[in-house]
Amino acid sequence: MSLSKSEEQLMSYLWELKKAFTKDLLDQFPEPKPATTTVLTLLKRMKDKGYVDYRLFGNSREYYPTVKKEVYFSKHVKGLIQDFFNGSTSQFASFFTNETDLTQDQLEDLRKMIDDKIERKQ
């Protein structure tokens, strides 16, 4: 189950903070800030989906992520490749390198990453 755009934004704040009370999360939002009830609703949905949990401190809840950012985005990218590129990583790589206006330095960095990965696999 994936996160909505609003949930993803809130989750990115929580990943950055590592743990946070509702007030801490609200402070991360740009103006105009969402209502506290909106953030609480998003947190409840994210907890129901298994992305966050909380610890009770009196009447306050300190939220923390239960899914690592890297794990979430890895699944997200795999789903993107499956849904939009028929599972073809080559089509994805072709689209990515041709449609994102990468600089020569960025392309060379990508090549180095790929070469390093190939070397480790051998």
Stockholm file with secondary structure:
# STOCKHOLM 1.0

chainA/1-122         MSLSKSEEQLMSYLWELKKAFTKDLLDQFPEPKPATTTVLTLLKRMKDKGYVDYRLFGNSREYYPTVKKEVYFSKHVKGLIQDFFNGSTSQFASFFTNETDLTQDQLEDLRKMIDDKIERKQ
#=GR chainA/1-122 SS CCCCHHHHHHHHHHHHHSSEEHHHHHHHSCSSCCCHHHHHHHHHHHHHTTSEEEEEETTEEEEEESSCHHHHHHHHHHHHHHHHSTTCHHHHHHHHHHHSCCCHHHHHHHHHHHHHHHHHHC
#=GC SS_cons         CCCCHHHHHHHHHHHHHSSEEHHHHHHHSCSSCCCHHHHHHHHHHHHHTTSEEEEEETTEEEEEESSCHHHHHHHHHHHHHHHHSTTCHHHHHHHHHHHSCCCHHHHHHHHHHHHHHHHHHC
//
